[in-house]
């Protein structure tokens, strides 16, 4: 996948963090602009890309599996409220003084907390800058 072919890339945060899965490596680093991120990723065979800041995450992935064949893009920007389950991921050098936070948005069967069956309907990544 070429990131320039992603139709919703302009909805990605202008600056933030990138988590990119390629055929041969994982790229995890800050970026200063969407254009620089796109330039940085030229020439890679990208499988999945996440561009995120504290409020929004853009993600795009491409698959050729029997269940789904094509490209999927989404922009997650739900608030960090009481319907969120947080997961904290420890990072290795050089980012060991930070945490990657996964915000899992929980919905209930009929959009009411009285319905006890909840499910994760979306997620987004956030970087916690200091531990």
Secondary structure by P-SEA (a helix, b strand, c coil): ccccccccccccccbbbbbbbccccccccccccaaaaaaaaccccccbbbbbcccbbbbbbbbbcccccbbbbbbbbbcccccbbbbbbbbccccccccbbbbbbbbcccccccccccccccccccccccc
